[in-house]
Each structure stands twice: as C-alpha cells, then as structure tokens.
C-alpha cells in the first residue's frame, strides 16, 4: 500500500510531461488529462479505504528515515480531502473541454492543470513544513499562469494582485520556516510535535499565531481576504471554478494540520481563531449581498464559508474538527458546481451581471435545477450536505459553550440564503432572456459536456448528503486522529 502514496503526486507530473510533448494534439492532451485524474481518483479511493481501516501510511522518500528525509503521509483527513479535490478537478476538466476557451486555444492549459493537480496532492500528503512550502509553490506557479491564460487586460491586472499577495504569503511562510527550524532544528511535522512542546510558552504561541497568519492569507480569512474577490472572477470559468473549490480549502487544511499537530492545547490561539471565523463569515456574506455580478457574488461567498471551517478548528474539539472536515468536503464540491453554473450562464447569455439576466429557468430548466440544488446546499437548507455540515458545527459550538459564534453562523446562513435568492430572482425568474451578441445559443456538443460536468458535481454533492451518515462517521474518526495524533506519529517516526 505504501507504493500508492506517492502516485497522486507523480502521476499528474508524468501526465503533464506527456501532455506538454503532445501540445499540437488537443485530443491526446484531453485523453491524458482525463485518464490521469481518473487514475489519481482511483488511487485516492484505495488509500482512503486502507487508512480508514488500518491507520495512516507513511513513506520515507529515498529511504531516508524521518525526520531527516522527505516524508509523505496518508491519513483519513488528508486522503478524504484529496479524493474530493481530484474528483472535482476531473469534473472541471471535462467542463473545460466542453467550454473551449483557454483549453482549446492555449497549448499550455492541460500541462498547467496537471501540475496544479500535483501541487494539490502534494499539499495534502506532505509530512513536513518545508515540503508543504514546496507543494504550495508548485501549485501557485501553475495557478499564476492559469489565472492570466488568455492575456485579457482585466485578467492580467487582477492576476498581478493574486501574484503579489501569493508572493507575500510565500515570503512570510519561508520566514516562518526559518524561525521554526532555528527554534527546533527540524521541519518534520511529526518531529515538531515533540520539539515544539519543549519550547517556552511565548515562543510556541508566537509561532502558532505566525502560522495562522501565513495560512490565513492563503485561505482568505478576515482581514486577509481582499485579494480574492478581485482576482478570481476575471479568470476563465473553469479556472475560477477550480480555484474557488480548492485553493483556499488547502490553506484551511494546512491551518488545521499545523495547529492540531504542532502545538499543545494551551498555546493554540483558539479565541483568535473564533473571532477571525466570525468576522470572516460576516464580512464575506455582506460583501456577497452587495454584488451585482454572479461570479463576484460567489467569490465573496468563498470568503464567508471559510469562516465556518475556521470555526470548527477554533473549537479544537473532536466534534468541531469532524464538522470542519465534512464541511470542507461539502464546500469543495458545492462551491465548484456553483461556479460552473455561472460559467454556463455566461456562455449562454454573454454576461454575468444580474441586471442583464432574466428568465433562464424558462429556457434552461436543467441549469436552473442544478443551480437551485447547489445554492440551497450552500445556504444550509435540509436535507442537503450544507445543512449537515452547519448542523455539526452548531452542535459542536453549543457543546463547547461558544454561543456567540453559533449565533453569528446562523445569522450568516440566513444572509447566504438571501443572496442566493437574489441570483435566482434576477437570473432565473422572470421573462426569457435575449442572447447578447457575445453569447451563444448552445453549441450542442460543448454545452452538453458543460452541463454533464456540472450535473456530476451536483450529483456528488447529493451523494455527500445521502451518505452523510458514513461520511460523517469518517469525519469523526478523522477528528479523533487530529485531536490525538498518536497513530500519525507512530506511522511517521516508527523505526
């Protein structure tokens, strides 16, 4: 089973090389991309079945024992998020093939997309902080190119904001690594669990807050979110969708992993995280309510929903962490599907401005149904997956006595529902639209692929709701592993 652990990183890199060599043939590139991501999905599913039954699996790359060498670790938390991410990337790739655009005109789209997939996998599977930094840089280098692919002036301007903020975050991360290594002599996360505990309390607290800031920029929490609503909406629809679904969630995962594994309970900034979570929810949803563009509105909701995940972490209980893991899986799928719906709307009408849209439910009933299911799930309406995740967070908050953050989360859910009805009433209700000059009536082959990919993700979100019992049970076991990382430490540091 250990042979499977590096494959989610190696297969996309190999696929990227083959795709680059086949740059003149889009058919080959598409086949390589779909086959690679399907294979990685199968590997992730096999790993999940194994680690859920037998515990974490660690691989020491090159045979160098931890903490000296490079360590890859598959456990319940990392693999369930990896599986959700890769399935989402596969659906978005199919959508991109149907949409055309950058996928059809830019030979570098498929290699860059697979490099991004490798960075995502490495971020989840790495067992030390320095290689987490490397994984982030691999992921970000691909995203730098993808977000500006096509070269429109608006893309380049917004892409520069994204690049500058990402470079600042990377510089701060590198500084944090230097401080951690200077204080402990190691960057292996399992080894740091012991070494950090021996540091003075003030140093531990300072490092914990510094890593919250580093991963807070990457996950777009308040007040570090300002770059996201300006950067994401200008990119091509498939790029925006995969960024919305994955990149900020990886920042949250890194925050969860570092805070639970590296720092003892008494030095974790629980109060700070709960305050940040509440402010992130409120500012994000208020920004969404004020928007008149579908993709920009949904971009503010990325920020708002990150607050729920940070809330689960800030509770630092099994119930809170379990709800956070489940909620991240839900958000990866639902948020991506909403952005794919926005992409179809723009392809159909030529615009994403709500004041120029009307009556899409009459001409695109399937699209309207897909949006409605995803939007209601985002708002937390029962019995959809968003309701399950938010209910778990509310119950965990009540059990922990954190009544203020629970009240904020409930109020934000109501405002989320309001903003989703704003899209529904403007874009899907009313008289049928008249296609604009740059819109399209469909183009059956491409439109069918776009709708099929979107429908597959919405179906996956329904599966997350229908299978909430087993999946939430898995999330609870992952929460236990995060609170008590004994099995993780044994897998990595065992002689």
Buried (B, 14 or more C-beta within 10 A) or exposed (E): EEEBBBBBBBBBBBBBBBBBEBBEEBEBBBBBBBEBBBBBBBBBBBBBEBBBEEBBBBBBEEEEEBBEBBBBBBBBBBBBBBBBBBBBBBBBBBBBBBBBBBBBEBBBBBBBBBBBBBBBBBBBBBBBBBBBBBBBBBBBBBBBBBBBBBEBEEBBEBBBBBBEBBEEBBEBBBEBBEBBBEBBEBBBBBBBBEBBEEBEEEBBBBBBBBBBBBBBBBBBBBEBBBBBBBBBBBBBBBBBBBBBBBBBBBBBBBBBBBBBBBBEEEBBBBEEBBBBBBBBBBBBBBBBBEBEBBBBBBBBBBBBBBBBBBBBBBBBBBBBBBBBBBBBBBBBBBBBBBBBBBBBBBBBBBBBBBEBBBBBBBBBEEBBBBBBBBBBBBBBBEEBBBBBBBBBBBBBBEEBEBEEBBEBBEBBBEBBBEBBBBBBEBBBBBEEBEBEEEBBEBEEEBBEBBBEBBBBBBBBBBEBBEEBEEBBBBBBBBBBBBBEBEBBBEBBBEE
